[in-house]
Amino acid sequence: MLMIALGGCCDQAILTNQLPQGQVGAAYLASLRAECDVGQWFLISGTLPPGVGFNDDGVISGVPSRAGIFTFTVGVTKTGSVAPSDVNVSKGFEIVVVE
C-alpha cells in the first residue's frame, strides 16, 4: 500500500532577520514573521526599549522613551500551544533607539 502525505509539515523557523531602528518619542511598529504552523509568540529574555511592548501575535509596538541598544530573545510555539514552555523555535534580536 502506497501512502502519500500532502501538505506535510515543515520545520518551523523565524523569518525576520532584523528589526528597524527606533527613535525616542516616535511611534515604533514591527511585526515578526515565522514559517509553518504559528501559535503564540513570547518574549523569552532580554529587554525591550522602555515604552515598547510585545504581544503574542509577534507585534512590537509603542513609543520608545530612551535611546540605547536593547537586546532580547523571542520564541514562537506551534498552533495550539499557549505556554512559554512550548516554544518550538527562538531567535535573538536587537532594537537600536536613537535620540
N, CA, C and O atoms as a GROMACS GRO file, in nm:
protein
  396
    1MET      N    1   0.084  -0.118   0.000
    1MET     CA    2   0.000   0.000   0.000
    1MET      C    3   0.089   0.124   0.000
    1MET      O    4   0.178   0.137   0.084
    2LEU      N    5   0.067   0.215  -0.092
    2LEU     CA    6   0.143   0.338  -0.104
    2LEU      C    7   0.063   0.451  -0.042
    2LEU      O    8  -0.053   0.473  -0.076
    3MET      N    9   0.128   0.524   0.051
    3MET     CA   10   0.061   0.639   0.116
    3MET      C   11   0.142   0.764   0.085
    3MET      O   12   0.264   0.764   0.094
    4ILE      N   13   0.073   0.868   0.048
    4ILE     CA   14   0.138   0.996   0.017
    4ILE      C   15   0.076   1.102   0.107
    4ILE      O   16  -0.046   1.115   0.114
    5ALA      N   17   0.161   1.176   0.173
    5ALA     CA   18   0.113   1.285   0.259
    5ALA      C   19   0.121   1.415   0.180
    5ALA      O   20   0.227   1.452   0.129
    6LEU      N   21   0.011   1.483   0.169
    6LEU     CA   22   0.005   1.611   0.100
    6LEU      C   23   0.004   1.723   0.202
    6LEU      O   24  -0.059   1.711   0.308
    7GLY      N   25   0.073   1.832   0.170
    7GLY     CA   26   0.073   1.946   0.261
    7GLY      C   27   0.136   1.913   0.395
    7GLY      O   28   0.089   1.957   0.499
    8GLY      N   29   0.242   1.835   0.392
    8GLY     CA   30   0.308   1.791   0.514
    8GLY      C   31   0.368   1.905   0.594
    8GLY      O   32   0.366   2.021   0.553
    9CYS      N   33   0.419   1.868   0.708
    9CYS     CA   34   0.479   1.966   0.800
    9CYS      C   35   0.611   2.015   0.745
    9CYS      O   36   0.678   1.947   0.667
   10CYS      N   37   0.647   2.132   0.788
   10CYS     CA   38   0.779   2.183   0.757
   10CYS      C   39   0.843   2.224   0.888
   10CYS      O   40   0.776   2.234   0.991
   11ASP      N   41   0.973   2.246   0.885
   11ASP     CA   42   1.041   2.291   1.006
   11ASP      C   43   1.004   2.436   1.032
   11ASP      O   44   1.015   2.522   0.944
   12GLN      N   45   0.961   2.462   1.154
   12GLN     CA   46   0.923   2.598   1.190
   12GLN      C   47   1.048   2.684   1.198
   12GLN      O   48   1.152   2.639   1.248
   13ALA      N   49   1.039   2.805   1.150
   13ALA     CA   50   1.153   2.898   1.152
   13ALA      C   51   1.103   3.040   1.168
   13ALA      O   52   0.995   3.074   1.119
   14ILE      N   53   1.182   3.122   1.235
   14ILE     CA   54   1.153   3.265   1.244
   14ILE      C   55   1.219   3.331   1.124
   14ILE      O   56   1.341   3.323   1.107
   15LEU      N   57   1.140   3.395   1.040
   15LEU     CA   58   1.188   3.451   0.914
   15LEU      C   59   1.246   3.590   0.928
   15LEU      O   60   1.334   3.628   0.850
   16THR      N   61   1.201   3.667   1.024
   16THR     CA   62   1.251   3.803   1.044
   16THR      C   63   1.399   3.796   1.082
   16THR      O   64   1.437   3.718   1.170
   17ASN      N   65   1.482   3.878   1.015
   17ASN     CA   66   1.625   3.876   1.044
   17ASN      C   67   1.672   3.995   1.127
   17ASN      O   68   1.762   3.981   1.209
   18GLN      N   69   1.611   4.110   1.106
   18GLN     CA   70   1.648   4.228   1.185
   18GLN      C   71   1.529   4.319   1.200
   18GLN      O   72   1.433   4.310   1.124
   19LEU      N   73   1.538   4.406   1.299
   19LEU     CA   74   1.428   4.499   1.328
   19LEU      C   75   1.470   4.641   1.294
   19LEU      O   76   1.588   4.675   1.302
   20PRO      N   77   1.373   4.725   1.257
   20PRO     CA   78   1.406   4.863   1.222
   20PRO      C   79   1.453   4.942   1.344
   20PRO      O   80   1.420   4.909   1.458
   21GLN      N   81   1.528   5.045   1.317
   21GLN     CA   82   1.574   5.137   1.420
   21GLN      C   83   1.454   5.217   1.472
   21GLN      O   84   1.360   5.244   1.398
   22GLY      N   85   1.459   5.254   1.598
   22GLY     CA   86   1.356   5.338   1.657
   22GLY      C   87   1.410   5.475   1.693
   22GLY      O   88   1.531   5.498   1.692
   23GLN      N   89   1.320   5.566   1.725
   23GLN     CA   90   1.359   5.700   1.767
   23GLN      C   91   1.281   5.738   1.891
   23GLN      O   92   1.161   5.712   1.899
   24VAL      N   93   1.348   5.800   1.988
   24VAL     CA   94   1.283   5.843   2.111
   24VAL      C   95   1.166   5.934   2.076
   24VAL      O   96   1.183   6.030   2.000
   25GLY      N   97   1.049   5.906   2.132
   25GLY     CA   98   0.931   5.989   2.113
   25GLY      C   99   0.853   5.963   1.986
   25GLY      O  100   0.748   6.025   1.965
   26ALA      N  101   0.900   5.873   1.900
   26ALA     CA  102   0.830   5.842   1.774
   26ALA      C  103   0.771   5.702   1.782
   26ALA      O  104   0.830   5.611   1.840
   27ALA      N  105   0.653   5.685   1.723
   27ALA     CA  106   0.587   5.554   1.724
   27ALA      C  107   0.676   5.448   1.659
   27ALA      O  108   0.738   5.473   1.555
   28TYR      N  109   0.680   5.330   1.720
   28TYR     CA  110   0.758   5.218   1.669
   28TYR      C  111   0.664   5.102   1.642
   28TYR      O  112   0.577   5.073   1.723
   29LEU      N  113   0.682   5.036   1.528
   29LEU     CA  114   0.599   4.921   1.494
   29LEU      C  115   0.680   4.824   1.409
   29LEU      O  116   0.738   4.862   1.307
   30ALA      N  117   0.684   4.698   1.452
   30ALA     CA  118   0.749   4.592   1.375
   30ALA      C  119   0.673   4.464   1.401
   30ALA      O  120   0.624   4.440   1.511
   31SER      N  121   0.662   4.381   1.298
   31SER     CA  122   0.595   4.252   1.311
   31SER      C  123   0.693   4.141   1.279
   31SER      O  124   0.759   4.142   1.174
   32LEU      N  125   0.702   4.044   1.369
   32LEU     CA  126   0.787   3.928   1.345
   32LEU      C  127   0.712   3.827   1.260
   32LEU      O  128   0.590   3.815   1.269
   33ARG      N  129   0.785   3.756   1.177
   33ARG     CA  130   0.725   3.656   1.088
   33ARG      C  131   0.789   3.520   1.112
   33ARG      O  132   0.910   3.509   1.131
   34ALA      N  133   0.705   3.419   1.110
   34ALA     CA  134   0.755   3.282   1.123
   34ALA      C  135   0.690   3.196   1.015
   34ALA      O  136   0.586   3.229   0.960
   35GLU      N  137   0.755   3.085   0.987
   35GLU     CA  138   0.707   2.992   0.886
   35GLU      C  139   0.652   2.867   0.955
   35GLU      O  140   0.710   2.818   1.052
   36CYS      N  141   0.543   2.819   0.905
   36CYS     CA  142   0.486   2.690   0.946
   36CYS      C  143   0.413   2.690   1.079
   36CYS      O  144   0.476   2.698   1.185
   37ASP      N  145   0.283   2.683   1.074
   37ASP     CA  146   0.202   2.647   1.190
   37ASP      C  147   0.230   2.734   1.313
   37ASP      O  148   0.264   2.682   1.419
   38VAL      N  149   0.216   2.866   1.299
   38VAL     CA  150   0.250   2.959   1.407
   38VAL      C  151   0.140   2.967   1.512
   38VAL      O  152   0.022   2.985   1.479
   39GLY      N  153   0.179   2.954   1.636
   39GLY     CA  154   0.087   2.968   1.750
   39GLY      C  155   0.106   3.105   1.813
   39GLY      O  156   0.069   3.206   1.754
   40GLN      N  157   0.162   3.109   1.934
   40GLN     CA  158   0.182   3.234   2.005
   40GLN      C  159   0.331   3.268   2.015
   40GLN      O  160   0.418   3.181   2.017
   41TRP      N  161   0.356   3.398   2.022
   41TRP     CA  162   0.491   3.450   2.041
   41TRP      C  163   0.511   3.482   2.188
   41TRP      O  164   0.416   3.520   2.258
   42PHE      N  165   0.634   3.468   2.235
   42PHE     CA  166   0.669   3.501   2.373
   42PHE      C  167   0.803   3.574   2.377
   42PHE      O  168   0.893   3.544   2.299
   43LEU      N  169   0.813   3.670   2.468
   43LEU     CA  170   0.941   3.733   2.498
   43LEU      C  171   1.009   3.642   2.600
   43LEU      O  172   0.961   3.628   2.712
   44ILE      N  173   1.120   3.581   2.562
   44ILE     CA  174   1.185   3.483   2.647
   44ILE      C  175   1.284   3.547   2.744
   44ILE      O  176   1.286   3.515   2.862
   45SER      N  177   1.364   3.639   2.693
   45SER     CA  178   1.463   3.704   2.779
   45SER      C  179   1.502   3.838   2.718
   45SER      O  180   1.473   3.866   2.602
   46GLY      N  181   1.570   3.919   2.798
   46GLY     CA  182   1.619   4.047   2.750
   46GLY      C  183   1.523   4.160   2.781
   46GLY      O  184   1.428   4.146   2.856
   47THR      N  185   1.553   4.275   2.718
   47THR     CA  186   1.479   4.397   2.749
   47THR      C  187   1.438   4.469   2.622
   47THR      O  188   1.519   4.490   2.531
   48LEU      N  189   1.312   4.507   2.617
   48LEU     CA  190   1.264   4.595   2.510
   48LEU      C  191   1.288   4.739   2.551
   48LEU      O  192   1.306   4.768   2.669
   49PRO      N  193   1.290   4.831   2.455
   49PRO     CA  194   1.304   4.972   2.492
   49PRO      C  195   1.188   5.014   2.584
   49PRO      O  196   1.075   4.970   2.564
   50PRO      N  197   1.216   5.099   2.683
   50PRO     CA  198   1.106   5.150   2.766
   50PRO      C  199   1.000   5.217   2.679
   50PRO      O  200   1.032   5.296   2.590
   51GLY      N  201   0.874   5.184   2.705
   51GLY     CA  202   0.763   5.238   2.627
   51GLY      C  203   0.722   5.150   2.510
   51GLY      O  204   0.625   5.182   2.440
   52VAL      N  205   0.794   5.040   2.489
   52VAL     CA  206   0.764   4.950   2.378
   52VAL      C  207   0.722   4.815   2.435
   52VAL      O  208   0.782   4.765   2.530
   53GLY      N  209   0.618   4.756   2.376
   53GLY     CA  210   0.567   4.627   2.422
   53GLY      C  211   0.569   4.523   2.313
   53GLY      O  212   0.596   4.552   2.196
   54PHE      N  213   0.541   4.400   2.354
   54PHE     CA  214   0.544   4.285   2.262
   54PHE      C  215   0.420   4.203   2.288
   54PHE      O  216   0.392   4.169   2.402
   55ASN      N  217   0.343   4.169   2.182
   55ASN     CA  218   0.223   4.089   2.205
   55ASN      C  219   0.238   3.947   2.150
   55ASN      O  220   0.336   3.916   2.082
   56ASP      N  221   0.140   3.863   2.180
   56ASP     CA  222   0.151   3.722   2.142
   56ASP      C  223   0.129   3.695   1.994
   56ASP      O  224   0.133   3.580   1.951
   57ASP      N  225   0.105   3.801   1.915
   57ASP     CA  226   0.098   3.787   1.770
   57ASP      C  227   0.231   3.821   1.703
   57ASP      O  228   0.242   3.818   1.581
   58GLY      N  229   0.333   3.853   1.784
   58GLY     CA  230   0.464   3.887   1.730
   58GLY      C  231   0.478   4.031   1.687
   58GLY      O  232   0.565   4.064   1.607
   59VAL      N  233   0.392   4.119   1.740
   59VAL     CA  234   0.396   4.261   1.707
   59VAL      C  235   0.468   4.337   1.818
   59VAL      O  236   0.436   4.321   1.936
   60ILE      N  237   0.565   4.418   1.779
   60ILE     CA  238   0.640   4.502   1.871
   60ILE      C  239   0.596   4.645   1.842
   60ILE      O  240   0.610   4.693   1.729
   61SER      N  241   0.543   4.714   1.944
   61SER     CA  242   0.493   4.849   1.918
   61SER      C  243   0.500   4.934   2.044
   61SER      O  244   0.509   4.884   2.156
   62GLY      N  245   0.495   5.064   2.022
   62GLY     CA  246   0.495   5.160   2.131
   62GLY      C  247   0.574   5.284   2.093
   62GLY      O  248   0.606   5.306   1.976
   63VAL      N  249   0.604   5.364   2.194
   63VAL     CA  250   0.681   5.487   2.173
   63VAL      C  251   0.804   5.480   2.266
   63VAL      O  252   0.791   5.497   2.387
   64PRO      N  253   0.922   5.456   2.209
   64PRO     CA  254   1.042   5.446   2.292
   64PRO      C  255   1.067   5.576   2.369
   64PRO      O  256   1.054   5.686   2.315
   65SER      N  257   1.103   5.561   2.496
   65SER     CA  258   1.127   5.680   2.578
   65SER      C  259   1.274   5.700   2.613
   65SER      O  260   1.310   5.797   2.680
   66ARG      N  261   1.361   5.607   2.569
   66ARG     CA  262   1.503   5.618   2.599
   66ARG      C  263   1.585   5.560   2.485
   66ARG      O  264   1.550   5.458   2.427
   67ALA      N  265   1.694   5.628   2.454
   67ALA     CA  266   1.786   5.580   2.349
   67ALA      C  267   1.871   5.467   2.403
   67ALA      O  268   1.893   5.456   2.524
   68GLY      N  269   1.920   5.383   2.312
   68GLY     CA  270   2.009   5.274   2.351
   68GLY      C  271   1.996   5.156   2.257
   68GLY      O  272   1.924   5.160   2.157
   69ILE      N  273   2.068   5.051   2.291
   69ILE     CA  274   2.060   4.926   2.216
   69ILE      C  275   1.997   4.824   2.310
   69ILE      O  276   2.049   4.798   2.418
   70PHE      N  277   1.886   4.767   2.268
   70PHE     CA  278   1.807   4.677   2.352
   70PHE      C  279   1.804   4.540   2.286
   70PHE      O  280   1.757   4.525   2.173
   71THR      N  281   1.855   4.440   2.357
   71THR     CA  282   1.862   4.305   2.303
   71THR      C  283   1.767   4.213   2.378
   71THR      O  284   1.747   4.227   2.499
   72PHE      N  285   1.710   4.120   2.304
   72PHE     CA  286   1.612   4.029   2.362
   72PHE      C  287   1.599   3.906   2.274
   72PHE      O  288   1.642   3.905   2.159
   73THR      N  289   1.538   3.804   2.330
   73THR     CA  290   1.512   3.680   2.257
   73THR      C  291   1.363   3.652   2.260
   73THR      O  292   1.299   3.663   2.364
   74VAL      N  293   1.309   3.617   2.145
   74VAL     CA  294   1.168   3.581   2.135
   74VAL      C  295   1.157   3.436   2.090
   74VAL      O  296   1.250   3.381   2.030
   75GLY      N  297   1.044   3.376   2.118
   75GLY     CA  298   1.018   3.241   2.074
   75GLY      C  299   0.875   3.229   2.026
   75GLY      O  300   0.790   3.310   2.062
   76VAL      N  301   0.849   3.128   1.946
   76VAL     CA  302   0.715   3.106   1.894
   76VAL      C  303   0.679   2.958   1.913
   76VAL      O  304   0.763   2.869   1.900
   77THR      N  305   0.552   2.935   1.944
   77THR     CA  306   0.502   2.799   1.959
   77THR      C  307   0.432   2.758   1.831
   77THR      O  308   0.407   2.840   1.743
   78LYS      N  309   0.402   2.632   1.821
   78LYS     CA  310   0.318   2.584   1.711
   78LYS      C  311   0.172   2.607   1.747
   78LYS      O  312   0.140   2.624   1.865
   79THR      N  313   0.085   2.608   1.650
   79THR     CA  314  -0.057   2.628   1.672
   79THR      C  315  -0.108   2.532   1.778
   79THR      O  316  -0.076   2.413   1.777
   80GLY      N  317  -0.186   2.586   1.870
   80GLY     CA  318  -0.243   2.504   1.977
   80GLY      C  319  -0.162   2.506   2.104
   80GLY      O  320  -0.213   2.469   2.210
   81SER      N  321  -0.037   2.548   2.099
   81SER     CA  322   0.047   2.558   2.218
   81SER      C  323   0.040   2.701   2.271
   81SER      O  324   0.060   2.796   2.196
   82VAL      N  325   0.013   2.716   2.398
   82VAL     CA  326  -0.008   2.851   2.452
   82VAL      C  327   0.078   2.880   2.575
   82VAL      O  328   0.052   2.978   2.645
   83ALA      N  329   0.179   2.800   2.602
   83ALA     CA  330   0.264   2.823   2.719
   83ALA      C  331   0.407   2.848   2.674
   83ALA      O  332   0.453   2.789   2.576
   84PRO      N  333   0.478   2.936   2.745
   84PRO     CA  334   0.618   2.962   2.708
   84PRO      C  335   0.703   2.834   2.704
   84PRO      O  336   0.799   2.827   2.628
   85SER      N  337   0.668   2.735   2.784
   85SER     CA  338   0.743   2.609   2.784
   85SER      C  339   0.725   2.531   2.653
   85SER      O  340   0.799   2.436   2.628
   86ASP      N  341   0.627   2.570   2.571
   86ASP     CA  342   0.601   2.503   2.444
   86ASP      C  343   0.673   2.568   2.325
   86ASP      O  344   0.652   2.528   2.211
   87VAL      N  345   0.758   2.668   2.353
   87VAL     CA  346   0.828   2.737   2.245
   87VAL      C  347   0.906   2.635   2.163
   87VAL      O  348   0.984   2.556   2.216
   88ASN      N  349   0.885   2.640   2.032
   88ASN     CA  350   0.946   2.546   1.939
   88ASN      C  351   1.076   2.600   1.880
   88ASN      O  352   1.170   2.524   1.856
   89VAL      N  353   1.082   2.729   1.858
   89VAL     CA  354   1.199   2.791   1.798
   89VAL      C  355   1.214   2.931   1.855
   89VAL      O  356   1.115   2.997   1.884
   90SER      N  357   1.337   2.977   1.873
   90SER     CA  358   1.361   3.110   1.928
   90SER      C  359   1.472   3.180   1.849
   90SER      O  360   1.547   3.116   1.775
   91LYS      N  361   1.480   3.312   1.867
   91LYS     CA  362   1.580   3.390   1.793
   91LYS      C  363   1.606   3.520   1.868
   91LYS      O  364   1.515   3.579   1.926
   92GLY      N  365   1.731   3.564   1.867
   92GLY     CA  366   1.769   3.690   1.930
   92GLY      C  367   1.758   3.808   1.836
   92GLY      O  368   1.782   3.796   1.716
   93PHE      N  369   1.722   3.923   1.892
   93PHE     CA  370   1.709   4.046   1.814
   93PHE      C  371   1.764   4.164   1.894
   93PHE      O  372   1.788   4.154   2.014
   94GLU      N  373   1.783   4.274   1.824
   94GLU     CA  374   1.815   4.399   1.892
   94GLU      C  375   1.738   4.512   1.824
   94GLU      O  376   1.712   4.510   1.704
   95ILE      N  377   1.702   4.610   1.906
   95ILE     CA  378   1.641   4.732   1.856
   95ILE      C  379   1.734   4.846   1.899
   95ILE      O  380   1.763   4.862   2.017
   96VAL      N  381   1.778   4.924   1.802
   96VAL     CA  382   1.859   5.042   1.830
   96VAL      C  383   1.764   5.161   1.831
   96VAL      O  384   1.693   5.185   1.733
   97VAL      N  385   1.764   5.235   1.941
   97VAL     CA  386   1.680   5.355   1.953
   97VAL      C  387   1.773   5.476   1.962
   97VAL      O  388   1.862   5.481   2.046
   98VAL      N  389   1.751   5.573   1.874
   98VAL     CA  390   1.832   5.695   1.872
   98VAL      C  391   1.751   5.812   1.926
   98VAL      O  392   1.628   5.807   1.933
   99GLU      N  393   1.822   5.918   1.964
   99GLU     CA  394   1.756   6.040   2.016
   99GLU      C  395   1.675   6.106   1.906
   99GLU      O  396   1.612   6.210   1.928
   0.00000   0.00000   0.00000
